[in-house]
Amino acid sequence: MTIYRQLVVAALLAGTAPLSTPSMAATAVSTEGRAAVDLAHGWRFRFGGDATGITAPGFDDSKWQSVDLPHTWNRLGEYATVRSPETNNSQGIGWYRLGFTAPAAAPGRRQYLQFDGVGNIAEVWVNGTRAGEHKGAFSRFRFDVTSLLKPGAANLIVVKADNSKPAPGSSTENVIPLGGDFFIFGGLYRKVALISAGPASIDLLDHGGPGVYAKATSVTPDRAEVEVVTRLRNAGRAQKLSVVTTIADALGATVATTTMPVTLAATGEARQSLNVSKPHLWNGRADPYMYTVGVELRDGTAVIDKVVQPLGIRTFHVDVNDGFSLNGKYLQLVGAARHQDRPVKGWALTPADHAQDMAIMADMGANTVRMAHYQHAQEWDDAADKTGMVAWAEIPFVNGVSFGDGEAASAALTANAREQLTELIRQNYNHPSIMMWSVGNEVDIGANFGRSSKAPQSLGLLKELAALAKAEDPSRPTTFADCCEESGDRSPPGQQMLAGATDLMGYNRYYGWYYGKPAEFGPKLDHFHAKHPTVPMSVSEYGAGGALSQHSDNPLGGPVSTFGRPHPEEFESWYHEESWKALKDRKYLFADWVWNLFDFSSDLRQEGDAIDLNDKGLVTYDRKTKKDAFYFYRANWSSEPTLHITSSRYVDRAYPVTNVRVYSNADKVALTVNGVAIGSQPCPDRICVWPNVALKPGANAVMVSAEIGGATRTDSVTWNGPDLAKGFHLDAGDLAARLGPDGVRHGSDTFFTGGTAKQLNVRAGFGDTRKQVKKVVTGAGDLTAYDYYREGSFGYDLPIRNGRWTVTVATFEPDEALAGSRSFTVTTSGGKGVTGYNPSKAAGGVLKAAALSIPVTVRDGHLTLDFAGVGGPAVVAAIDVMPR
């Protein structure tokens, strides 16, 4: 239940006024209990500019932009290779002003301004007087503005929202996060409310928390003992009051209640124990049953305040060898991480947006979510509770502790991190879905990307935060996500060992994407498991980029341009297929989280077919398209019928044959092409494959069908086959198909045996300070073909129809050291070929385009080409086969 729903419930039960808008505020009068005014409408906004007099009531803001909340001034991330004029990645100070009439109030009542999230630093004035400051973009905070507000009269709220980029000397230099692969949106991007409460109330100044904290301390089939701690505050005279706490079931019926007398002077605490008979457990996706805890503060029989909070009764355990168990039963946790932004809206999401995100997560079959890399909205946490997701909640201690080289955290940054962690725990304590507190993510990554020469000193702060989390909430384990343990030649001297700093840990590992191969994933996990035998471990991130408009005929055909373009959708799918093989049967992993459920904004990124987006999502930034990899996990994780033809968006094909791949949880699937039955295939690992399916020139109707869940399911696509009368075009070494400058479609590298695919220029990772010298091939023809090439001794078996053809091989000399000696031989299936070909001599120098042509005759539907190095390995950039 969100705080706003809590307030409405409290107001109605206590006989107070309902939630109101500023236009209704004059009639929203309350003499007891708690009431709230929604301050969503009527704000004026301006980014930057002269701040002189801006907080004064008489300041003229009539020319400012009129906005409603939630609001951000930033707009970032789109599927384009250059930024559009609508992009706004401005970081700095935005000003908000709201004039409104506050409700009348009885003497002695307290008034609180509540902000659910302001990016990144908020400074607030009421009627020209400063009310306070909050540092941190993601948590709720409140200010007591009783002395500043004029009940029943006109009032002015001014907010300075500052999302300046963290840097030495900046306003945010000691506010976490100092960096990260996500953008900090500026503005009042979550709700704002004015809360009215009596002088004695459940504490509204407890780090933005609800003031009521409940947990089951003992659970058996017959009884659950629930401890409820209520923090109280009194701004008036000392009073003898009572705290009445009630637990209600999902239908609202009371199942337990208790009363405790308190004498309240300034602040106090009520600790109560209640017993629930035959408890109905919160059991994840299978049965996310919810109770509620209602706490009333009473003066005699009068209810002077009430707060209602969610309660899920459950037990869980994480074992170093046997993984995660919920309510005494093993549960394989599978899911994804989620960032909270969307196109145009940025972070300014609606409840419907959060609900849609959770529905997509659930539809995939996930049972866990990593809330990365910061505190998410209460609406999202509510959705996790109700959907039954096991959640990893996190603070934004990301990437590093300082801007210095090998420095530890400053006192100011440490204090900010401690406060943000305290806010995270207090504000989310009652969510049963949350089962671990994460105190950091990749906190030592800086030196591993060439950004510093000395190892970051992150361990001290990591351990301090873990201790704080345990003190705040001993019932949940602590965790963090590691990027860089044993990260090879990128590990700086003196790198600290972070494993063991928390109860649990996650490994962010990208074998096959940023480094290595997917086949290394499993053995490396086994190595870490053996190395840290007392630390339960998970995979907290793994993923690959996927662009809907970029495609590959063979995801093994060439190197992926990790930090650039292209990012073929088929490669992302292959990466996840291979990675899941390493994860699915390793029971000691207590959870596996894909990075990420959705593409998300990052102004560090110019990759795939997007700009300012990290494209590792299984779903697009706008939530409109589920990528193929989404359906791979749906087929593996969900019991809902799944039948999905992959590569459906690769419509215009360069080759007359293709492998048809389908993700399905059917036992077998049948394929037809152009109405002709091709046959059925089983689906091991939920992948069904028909190799070398012929495509005719023009449109091809491809359909699959299967019996799933007692019903026939189908899926279909249309692919356009090539007209070989116009030639056959293959880019050697290239992972992605492309359209040439002459409008000719070139297929990606496939049909090969042997050799090594290489990229002429490998783009450095973002933040990498190491210099690169770009190589440029000159000469005639389509020079884009030389961006990638295949090198070594290798062969091709090309599906070419019978006839007379001319083979043209594009080649060049990429290496000055081999310019004089490199030569190779080309042999065709017809016996013709070329011997001793030196590309440097043929082209007249290094990095100059060369081409050799060979006439051939094809008689059996196949053209074979064998390339053998003589004075050095063969080099091929492209192969064109044209009729003659």
Residue pairs with C-beta under 8 A, 6 or more apart in sequence:
1 9
1 292
1 308
1 309
1 310
1 382
2 378
2 379
2 382
3 114
3 116
3 140
3 193
3 210
3 378
4 19
4 36
4 38
4 191
4 193
6 210
6 307
6 308
6 309
7 19
7 34
7 35
7 36
7 193
7 195
8 18
8 19
8 36
9 306
9 308
10 16
10 33
10 34
10 305
10 306
10 307
10 308
11 17
11 18
11 19
11 30
11 33
11 34
11 35
11 36
12 18
13 33
13 294
13 303
13 306
14 32
14 33
14 34
14 303
14 304
14 305
14 306
15 32
15 33
15 303
16 30
16 31
16 32
16 33
16 34
16 35
17 27
17 28
17 29
17 30
17 35
17 103
18 28
18 35
19 35
19 36
19 37
19 38
20 27
20 28
20 35
20 36
20 37
20 38
20 103
21 37
21 38
21 40
21 41
22 37
22 39
22 41
22 42
22 98
22 100
22 101
23 41
24 37
25 37
25 100
25 101
25 102
25 103
26 101
26 103
26 104
26 152
27 103
28 35
28 37
28 103
29 103
29 104
29 105
30 103
30 105
30 106
30 109
30 196
31 106
32 198
32 302
32 303
32 304
33 197
33 198
33 303
33 304
33 305
33 306
34 195
34 196
34 197
34 198
34 201
34 305
34 306
35 103
35 195
35 196
36 114
36 193
36 194
36 195
36 196
37 100
37 102
37 103
37 193
37 194
37 195
37 196
38 191
38 193
39 69
39 98
39 100
39 157
39 192
39 193
39 194
40 68
40 69
40 70
40 191
40 192
41 68
41 69
42 66
42 68
42 98
42 99
42 100
43 66
43 67
43 68
43 69
43 71
43 96
43 97
43 98
43 188
44 61
44 62
44 64
44 65
44 66
44 67
44 96
44 97
44 98
45 64
45 65
45 66
45 67
45 71
45 73
45 94
45 95
45 96
45 97
45 187
46 61
46 64
46 65
46 94
46 95
47 73
47 90
47 92
47 93
47 94
47 95
48 90
48 92
48 93
48 94
49 95
51 93
51 95
51 160
53 59
54 95
54 97
54 158
55 125
55 128
55 130
55 158
56 128
57 127
57 128
57 156
59 97
61 97
64 95
64 97
67 96
69 188
69 190
69 191
69 192
69 348
70 187
70 188
70 189
70 190
70 191
70 347
70 348
70 349
70 350
71 96
71 187
71 188
71 189
71 348
72 119
72 185
72 186
72 187
72 189
72 345
72 346
72 347
72 348
73 88
73 90
73 94
73 186
73 187
74 88
74 89
74 90
74 163
74 183
74 185
74 186
74 187
74 346
75 86
75 87
75 88
75 343
75 344
75 346
76 87
76 88
76 89
76 183
76 185
76 341
76 346
76 601
76 603
76 612
77 183
77 341
77 343
77 599
77 600
77 601
77 602
77 610
77 611
77 612
77 613
77 621
78 84
78 86
78 87
78 343
78 610
78 611
78 612
78 613
79 548
79 549
79 609
79 610
79 613
79 620
79 621
80 609
80 610
80 611
81 565
81 606
81 609
81 611
82 611
83 611
83 612
86 344
87 612
89 183
89 603
89 612
90 186
91 163
91 164
91 165
91 184
91 186
92 162
92 163
92 164
92 186
93 160
93 161
93 162
93 164
94 160
94 161
94 162
94 163
94 186
94 187
95 158
95 159
95 160
95 161
96 157
96 158
96 159
96 161
96 187
96 188
97 156
97 157
97 158
97 159
98 156
98 157
98 158
99 154
99 155
99 156
100 154
100 155
100 157
101 152
101 153
101 154
101 155
102 111
102 149
102 150
102 151
102 152
102 153
102 155
102 194
103 151
103 152
103 194
103 196
104 151
104 152
105 111
105 151
105 152
105 196
108 198
108 199
108 235
108 236
109 146
109 151
109 196
109 197
109 198
109 199
110 144
110 146
110 196
110 197
110 198
110 199
110 201
110 204
110 235
111 144
111 145
111 146
111 149
111 151
111 194
111 195
111 196
112 142
112 143
112 144
112 145
112 194
112 195
112 196
112 197
112 204
112 205
113 124
113 126
113 131
113 142
113 143
113 145
113 157
113 192
113 193
113 194
113 195
114 140
114 141
114 142
114 191
114 192
114 193
114 194
114 195
114 204
114 208
115 122
115 124
115 134
115 140
115 141
115 142
115 159
115 188
115 190
115 192
116 140
116 190
116 191
116 192
116 377
116 378
117 137
117 138
117 139
117 140
117 188
117 189
117 190
117 347
117 377
118 134
118 137
118 159
118 161
118 187
118 188
118 189
118 190
119 137
119 161
119 163
119 184
119 185
119 186
119 187
119 189
119 347
120 135
120 136
120 137
120 161
120 162
120 163
120 164
120 172
120 175
120 184
120 186
121 133
121 134
121 135
121 136
121 160
121 161
121 162
121 163
121 164
121 171
121 172
121 175
122 133
122 134
122 141
122 159
122 160
122 161
122 162
123 130
123 132
123 133
123 159
123 160
123 162
124 130
124 131
124 132
124 133
124 143
124 157
124 158
124 159
124 160
125 131
125 156
125 157
125 158
125 159
126 145
126 148
126 149
126 155
126 156
126 157
126 158
127 148
127 149
127 150
127 155
127 156
128 156
129 148
131 143
131 145
131 148
132 143
134 141
135 174
135 175
135 416
135 419
136 175
136 176
136 396
136 416
136 419
136 420
136 423
137 163
137 184
137 185
137 374
137 396
138 374
138 375
138 376
138 396
138 420
139 208
139 375
139 420
139 423
139 424
139 427
140 190
140 208
140 378
140 423
140 427
141 208
141 423
142 195
142 204
142 205
142 208
144 204
144 205
146 235
149 155
149 194
159 188
161 186
161 187
161 188
162 171
162 172
162 186
163 172
163 184
163 185
163 186
163 187
164 170
164 171
164 172
165 172
166 172
166 173
166 175
166 177
166 178
166 179
166 403
167 173
167 403
168 403
173 403
173 413
174 410
174 412
174 413
174 416
175 413
175 416
176 395
176 396
176 397
176 398
176 413
176 416
176 417
176 420
177 184
177 373
177 374
177 396
177 397
177 398
177 399
178 398
178 399
178 400
178 401
178 402
178 403
178 413
179 398
179 399
179 400
179 446
180 373
180 396
180 398
180 399
180 441
181 602
181 604
181 605
181 614
181 766
182 339
182 341
182 373
182 600
182 601
182 602
182 614
183 341
183 601
183 602
183 603
183 612
185 341
185 346
185 347
185 348
187 346
187 347
187 348
189 346
189 347
189 348
189 349
190 347
190 348
190 377
195 204
197 204
197 305
198 304
198 305
199 234
199 235
199 236
200 232
200 233
200 234
200 235
200 236
200 239
200 241
200 264
200 297
200 299
200 304
200 305
201 232
201 233
201 234
201 297
201 304
201 305
202 210
202 211
202 212
202 230
202 231
202 232
202 233
202 295
202 297
202 305
202 306
202 307
203 209
203 211
203 231
203 232
203 233
203 267
204 211
204 233
205 233
206 231
206 426
207 419
207 422
207 423
207 426
207 427
208 423
208 426
208 427
209 231
209 423
209 426
209 427
209 429
210 307
210 309
210 427
210 430
211 230
211 231
211 232
211 233
211 307
212 228
212 229
212 230
212 231
212 293
212 295
212 307
212 309
212 430
213 228
213 229
213 230
213 231
213 426
213 429
213 430
214 226
214 227
214 228
214 229
214 293
214 309
214 311
214 430
215 226
215 227
215 429
215 475
216 224
216 225
216 226
216 227
216 279
216 313
216 314
216 315
217 225
217 226
217 227
217 273
218 224
218 225
219 225
219 279
219 281
219 313
219 314
219 315
221 278
221 279
222 277
222 278
223 275
223 276
223 277
223 278
223 279
224 275
224 276
224 279
224 313
225 273
225 274
225 275
226 247
226 256
226 273
226 274
226 275
226 276
226 293
226 311
226 313
227 271
227 272
227 273
228 245
228 270
228 271
228 272
228 273
228 274
228 293
228 295
229 269
229 270
229 271
229 272
230 243
230 245
230 269
230 270
230 271
230 272
230 295
230 297
231 267
231 268
231 269
232 241
232 243
232 262
232 264
232 267
232 268
232 269
232 270
232 297
233 266
233 267
234 264
234 265
234 266
234 267
234 268
238 263
238 264
238 265
239 263
239 264
239 299
240 261
240 262
240 263
240 264
241 261
241 262
241 263
241 264
241 297
241 298
241 299
241 304
242 259
242 260
242 261
242 262
242 297
242 298
243 259
243 260
243 262
243 270
243 272
243 295
243 296
243 297
243 298
244 257
244 258
244 259
244 295
244 296
244 298
245 257
245 258
245 259
245 260
245 270
245 272
245 274
245 293
245 294
245 295
245 296
246 254
246 256
246 257
246 293
246 294
246 295
246 296
247 254
247 255
247 256
247 257
247 274
247 276
247 291
247 292
247 293
247 294
247 311
248 254
248 255
248 291
248 292
248 294
249 255
249 280
249 291
250 280
250 289
250 290
250 291
255 276
255 277
255 291
256 274
256 275
256 276
257 274
258 272
258 273
258 274
260 270
260 272
262 268
262 270
276 291
276 313
279 313
280 289
280 291
280 313
281 287
281 289
281 313
281 314
281 327
282 288
282 289
282 290
282 312
282 313
282 314
282 385
282 388
282 432
283 289
283 314
283 326
283 327
283 388
284 326
284 331
284 367
284 388
284 389
284 390
285 362
285 367
285 387
285 388
285 389
286 388
287 388
288 312
288 385
288 386
288 387
288 388
288 432
288 433
289 312
290 310
290 311
290 312
290 385
290 386
290 432
291 310
291 311
291 312
291 313
292 308
292 309
292 310
292 311
293 308
293 309
293 310
293 311
293 430
294 306
294 307
294 308
294 309
295 306
295 307
295 308
295 309
296 303
296 305
296 306
297 303
297 304
297 305
297 306
298 304
309 430
310 382
310 385
310 430
310 431
310 432
311 430
311 432
312 385
312 431
312 432
312 433
313 432
314 326
314 327
314 432
315 326
315 327
315 328
316 324
316 325
316 326
316 327
316 390
316 435
317 324
317 325
318 324
318 325
318 477
318 503
318 504
318 536
318 590
319 325
319 536
319 590
320 533
320 534
320 535
320 536
320 537
320 588
321 587
321 588
322 330
322 587
322 588
323 330
323 332
323 333
323 536
323 587
323 588
323 589
323 590
323 591
324 330
324 331
324 332
324 333
324 390
324 590
324 591
325 331
326 390
330 587
331 367
331 390
332 587
333 367
333 368
333 390
333 538
333 590
333 591
333 592
334 365
334 366
334 367
334 368
334 591
334 592
334 633
334 637
335 361
335 366
335 367
335 368
335 369
335 370
335 389
335 390
335 591
335 592
335 593
335 594
336 361
336 364
336 366
336 369
336 370
336 593
336 594
336 595
336 596
336 597
336 618
337 369
337 370
337 371
337 372
337 540
337 541
337 593
337 594
337 595
337 596
337 597
338 357
338 361
338 369
338 370
338 371
338 372
338 376
338 380
338 596
338 597
338 598
339 372
339 596
339 598
339 600
339 601
340 347
340 349
340 376
340 377
340 380
341 347
341 349
341 600
341 601
341 621
342 349
342 353
342 621
342 622
342 623
343 621
343 622
345 353
346 601
349 377
349 379
351 379
354 377
354 379
354 380
354 383
355 379
355 383
356 623
357 380
357 383
357 597
357 598
357 623
358 380
358 383
358 384
358 387
358 389
360 597
360 619
360 623
360 626
361 369
361 387
361 389
361 597
362 387
362 389
363 634
363 638
363 640
364 597
364 618
364 630
364 633
364 634
364 637
364 638
365 633
365 634
365 636
365 637
365 638
365 639
365 640
366 389
366 633
366 637
367 388
367 389
367 390
367 637
368 389
368 390
368 391
368 392
368 591
368 593
369 384
369 389
369 390
369 391
369 392
369 593
369 597
370 391
370 392
370 394
370 540
370 593
371 380
371 381
371 391
371 392
371 393
371 394
372 394
372 441
372 595
372 596
373 394
373 396
373 398
373 441
374 394
374 395
374 396
375 393
375 394
375 395
375 420
375 423
375 424
375 427
375 428
376 393
378 427
381 391
381 393
381 428
381 431
381 433
381 434
382 431
384 391
384 431
384 433
384 434
385 431
385 432
385 433
387 433
388 433
389 433
390 433
390 435
390 591
391 431
391 433
391 434
391 435
391 436
392 434
392 435
392 436
392 438
392 479
392 506
392 540
392 591
392 593
393 424
393 428
393 434
393 436
393 437
393 438
394 424
394 437
394 438
394 439
394 441
395 417
395 420
395 421
395 424
395 438
395 439
395 440
395 465
396 420
397 417
397 439
397 440
397 441
397 443
397 461
397 462
397 465
398 440
398 441
398 442
398 443
399 441
399 442
399 443
399 445
399 446
400 443
400 444
400 445
400 446
400 456
400 458
401 407
401 408
401 409
401 413
401 443
401 456
401 457
401 458
401 461
402 408
402 409
402 410
402 413
402 456
402 457
405 452
405 453
405 454
406 447
406 452
406 453
406 454
406 455
406 456
406 457
406 494
407 456
407 457
408 457
408 458
408 460
408 461
409 417
409 457
409 458
409 460
409 461
413 461
414 461
414 464
417 461
417 465
418 464
418 465
418 468
421 437
421 439
421 465
421 468
421 469
421 472
422 468
422 472
424 437
425 437
425 469
425 472
425 473
426 472
428 434
429 473
434 476
435 476
435 477
436 476
436 477
436 478
436 479
436 503
436 504
437 469
437 473
437 476
437 477
437 478
437 479
438 478
438 479
438 480
438 481
438 506
439 462
439 465
439 466
439 469
439 478
439 479
439 480
439 502
440 458
440 461
440 462
440 465
440 480
440 481
441 480
441 481
441 483
441 508
441 540
442 481
442 482
442 483
442 484
442 508
443 456
443 458
443 461
443 462
443 480
443 498
444 455
444 456
444 458
444 483
444 484
444 495
444 496
444 498
445 483
445 484
446 452
446 456
446 767
447 453
447 454
447 455
447 456
447 490
447 491
447 492
447 495
448 483
448 484
448 487
448 490
448 491
448 492
449 490
449 765
449 766
449 767
449 768
450 490
450 764
450 765
450 767
450 768
450 769
450 770
451 767
451 768
451 769
452 492
453 492
454 492
454 493
454 494
455 492
455 493
455 494
455 495
455 496
456 496
457 496
458 496
458 498
459 496
459 497
459 498
459 501
462 480
462 498
462 501
462 502
463 501
465 478
466 478
466 480
466 501
466 502
466 503
469 476
469 478
470 478
477 502
477 503
477 504
478 502
478 503
478 504
479 502
479 503
479 504
479 505
479 506
479 538
480 498
480 501
480 502
480 505
480 506
481 505
481 506
481 507
481 508
481 540
481 541
482 498
482 499
482 505
482 506
482 507
482 508
483 508
484 490
484 491
484 495
485 497
485 498
485 499
485 507
485 528
488 515
498 505
499 505
499 528
499 531
499 532
499 535
500 532
500 534
500 535
503 536
504 535
504 536
504 537
504 538
504 590
505 532
505 535
505 536
505 537
505 538
506 537
506 538
506 539
506 540
506 541
506 591
506 593
507 525
507 528
507 537
507 538
507 539
507 540
507 541
508 539
508 540
508 541
508 542
508 595
509 521
509 524
509 525
509 539
509 541
509 542
510 541
510 542
510 543
510 544
511 517
511 518
511 519
511 520
511 521
511 524
511 542
511 579
512 518
512 520
512 521
512 544
512 575
512 578
512 579
513 543
513 544
513 545
513 560
513 562
513 575
514 562
514 765
518 575
518 578
518 579
518 581
518 582
519 578
519 582
521 542
521 578
521 579
521 582
521 583
522 581
522 582
522 583
522 586
525 537
525 539
525 582
525 583
525 586
525 589
526 586
528 537
529 537
529 588
536 588
536 590
537 588
537 589
537 590
538 589
538 590
538 591
538 592
538 593
539 583
539 589
539 591
539 592
539 593
540 591
540 593
541 593
541 595
542 579
542 583
542 592
542 593
542 594
542 595
543 572
543 575
543 576
543 594
543 595
543 596
543 616
544 560
544 567
544 571
544 572
544 575
544 576
544 616
545 560
545 562
545 567
545 571
545 572
545 607
545 608
545 614
545 615
545 616
546 567
546 568
546 569
546 571
546 572
546 573
546 608
546 615
546 616
546 617
546 618
546 627
546 628
546 629
547 565
547 566
547 567
547 568
547 569
547 608
547 609
547 610
547 615
548 569
548 609
548 620
548 625
548 627
548 649
549 609
549 649
550 565
550 566
550 567
550 568
550 569
550 608
550 609
550 736
551 568
551 569
551 570
551 647
551 649
551 650
551 736
551 737
551 748
552 568
552 569
552 570
552 571
552 735
552 736
552 737
552 748
553 570
553 654
553 655
553 658
553 737
553 747
553 748
553 749
553 750
554 748
554 749
554 750
555 568
555 570
555 571
555 573
555 574
555 575
555 735
556 574
557 733
557 734
557 735
557 748
557 749
557 750
557 752
557 757
558 733
558 734
558 735
558 736
558 748
558 749
558 757
558 759
558 788
559 733
559 735
559 757
559 758
559 759
559 762
559 788
560 567
560 568
560 571
560 735
561 567
561 607
561 735
561 759
561 762
561 763
562 763
562 765
563 607
563 763
563 764
563 765
563 766
564 606
564 607
564 763
565 606
565 607
565 608
565 609
566 608
566 609
566 735
566 736
566 738
567 607
567 608
567 609
567 615
568 735
568 736
568 737
568 748
569 627
569 628
569 629
569 647
569 649
569 650
570 628
570 646
570 647
570 650
571 735
572 616
572 627
572 628
572 629
573 627
573 628
573 629
573 632
573 646
573 661
575 629
576 594
576 629
576 632
576 633
577 632
577 685
577 687
580 632
580 633
580 636
580 685
581 685
583 589
583 592
584 636
594 618
594 633
595 616
596 614
596 616
596 617
596 618
597 617
597 618
597 619
598 617
598 618
598 619
598 620
598 621
598 623
599 610
599 613
599 614
599 615
599 616
599 617
599 619
599 620
599 621
600 613
600 614
600 617
600 621
601 612
601 613
601 614
601 621
602 612
602 613
602 614
603 612
604 766
604 767
605 611
605 612
605 613
605 614
605 615
605 766
606 612
607 613
607 614
607 615
608 615
609 615
610 621
613 621
617 627
618 626
618 627
618 629
618 630
618 633
619 625
619 626
619 627
619 630
620 627
628 644
628 646
628 647
628 648
628 663
631 642
631 644
631 646
631 663
632 663
632 686
632 687
634 640
634 642
634 644
634 663
635 642
635 644
635 663
635 664
635 665
635 683
635 686
636 665
636 685
636 686
638 665
639 665
641 665
641 666
641 708
641 709
641 711
641 713
642 663
642 664
642 665
642 686
642 708
643 662
643 663
643 664
643 666
643 669
643 704
643 705
643 706
643 708
643 713
643 714
643 715
644 662
644 663
644 664
644 715
645 660
645 661
645 662
645 702
645 704
645 715
645 716
645 717
646 661
646 662
646 663
647 658
647 661
648 717
650 719
650 737
651 718
651 719
651 720
652 719
652 720
652 745
653 695
653 719
653 720
653 721
653 722
653 745
653 747
654 722
654 728
654 729
654 730
654 737
654 745
654 746
654 747
654 748
655 695
655 722
655 728
655 747
655 750
655 799
656 694
656 695
656 697
656 721
656 722
656 724
656 799
656 801
657 692
657 693
657 694
657 695
657 799
658 692
658 693
658 695
658 719
659 689
659 690
659 691
659 692
659 693
660 671
660 673
660 678
660 689
660 690
660 693
660 702
660 704
661 687
661 688
661 689
662 669
662 671
662 681
662 683
662 687
662 688
662 689
662 704
662 715
663 686
663 687
663 688
664 683
664 686
664 688
664 704
664 706
664 708
665 683
665 686
665 708
666 683
666 688
666 706
666 707
666 708
666 713
667 682
667 683
667 706
668 680
668 681
668 682
668 683
668 688
668 706
669 680
669 681
669 683
669 688
669 704
669 705
669 706
670 677
670 679
670 680
670 704
670 705
670 706
671 677
671 678
671 679
671 680
671 681
671 690
671 693
671 702
671 703
671 704
672 678
672 702
672 703
672 704
672 705
673 693
673 694
673 695
673 700
673 701
673 702
673 703
674 696
674 700
674 701
675 701
678 690
678 693
679 690
681 688
681 689
681 690
682 688
688 704
692 799
695 719
695 721
695 722
696 721
697 721
697 722
697 723
697 724
698 720
698 721
698 723
699 718
699 719
699 720
700 718
700 719
700 720
700 721
701 716
701 718
702 716
702 717
702 718
702 719
703 714
703 715
703 716
704 714
704 715
704 716
705 712
705 713
705 714
706 712
706 713
707 713
722 728
722 745
724 800
724 801
724 883
725 883
726 744
727 744
727 880
727 881
727 882
727 883
728 798
728 800
728 879
728 880
728 881
728 882
729 740
729 744
729 745
729 746
729 747
729 878
729 879
729 880
729 881
730 746
730 747
730 748
730 749
730 750
730 751
730 796
730 798
730 878
730 879
730 880
731 737
731 738
731 746
731 747
731 748
731 749
731 785
731 788
731 877
731 878
732 749
732 752
732 757
732 788
732 789
732 790
732 876
732 877
732 878
732 879
733 749
733 757
733 758
733 759
733 788
733 789
733 790
733 791
733 876
733 877
734 746
734 748
734 749
734 757
734 785
734 787
734 788
735 748
735 749
735 757
735 788
736 748
737 745
737 746
737 747
737 748
738 745
738 746
738 748
738 784
739 745
739 746
740 746
740 782
740 784
740 785
741 782
741 784
742 782
746 785
746 878
749 757
749 788
749 790
751 796
751 797
751 798
751 799
752 790
752 794
752 795
752 796
753 794
753 795
753 796
753 797
754 792
754 793
754 794
754 795
755 790
755 791
755 792
755 793
755 794
755 867
755 874
756 790
756 791
756 792
757 788
757 789
757 790
758 788
758 789
758 790
758 791
758 814
759 787
759 788
760 775
760 777
760 786
760 787
760 788
760 789
760 814
761 772
761 774
761 775
761 787
763 772
764 770
764 772
775 814
775 847
776 847
777 783
777 786
777 812
777 847
777 848
777 849
778 847
778 848
778 849
779 812
779 843
779 848
779 849
779 850
780 849
781 810
781 849
781 851
782 810
782 878
783 849
785 810
785 877
785 878
786 810
786 812
786 849
786 877
788 877
789 811
789 812
789 814
789 875
789 876
789 877
790 875
790 876
791 873
791 874
791 875
791 876
792 869
792 873
792 874
793 867
793 868
793 869
793 873
793 874
794 866
794 867
794 874
795 864
795 865
795 866
795 867
796 863
796 864
796 865
796 879
797 862
797 863
797 864
798 862
798 863
798 864
798 865
798 879
798 881
799 861
799 862
800 858
800 861
800 862
800 863
800 881
801 858
801 861
802 858
802 859
802 860
802 861
803 857
803 858
803 883
804 855
804 856
804 857
804 858
804 883
804 884
805 855
805 856
805 857
805 858
805 863
805 881
805 882
805 883
805 884
806 853
806 854
806 855
806 856
806 881
806 882
806 883
806 884
807 828
807 853
807 854
807 855
807 856
807 863
807 865
807 879
807 880
807 881
808 851
808 852
808 853
808 854
808 879
808 880
808 881
808 882
809 826
809 851
809 852
809 853
809 854
809 865
809 876
809 878
809 879
810 849
810 850
810 851
810 876
810 877
810 878
810 879
810 880
811 837
811 839
811 850
811 851
811 852
811 874
811 875
811 876
811 877
812 839
812 843
812 847
812 848
812 849
812 850
812 875
812 877
813 819
813 822
813 839
813 840
813 843
813 845
813 846
813 847
813 848
813 850
813 875
814 846
814 847
814 875
815 822
815 846
816 846
818 840
818 871
818 872
819 840
819 845
819 846
820 840
821 871
821 872
822 838
822 839
822 840
822 869
822 871
822 872
822 873
822 875
823 836
823 837
823 838
823 869
823 870
823 871
823 872
824 837
824 867
824 868
824 869
824 870
824 871
824 872
824 873
824 874
824 875
825 833
825 834
825 835
825 836
825 837
825 867
825 868
825 870
825 874
826 833
826 834
826 837
826 852
826 854
826 865
826 866
826 867
826 874
827 833
827 865
827 866
827 868
828 854
828 856
828 863
828 864
828 865
828 866
829 856
829 858
829 862
829 863
829 864
829 865
830 856
830 857
830 858
832 854
832 855
832 856
833 854
834 852
834 854
835 870
836 870
837 852
838 871
839 850
839 875
840 846
840 848
842 850
842 852
843 849
843 850
855 884
856 863
863 881
865 879
867 874
867 876
868 874
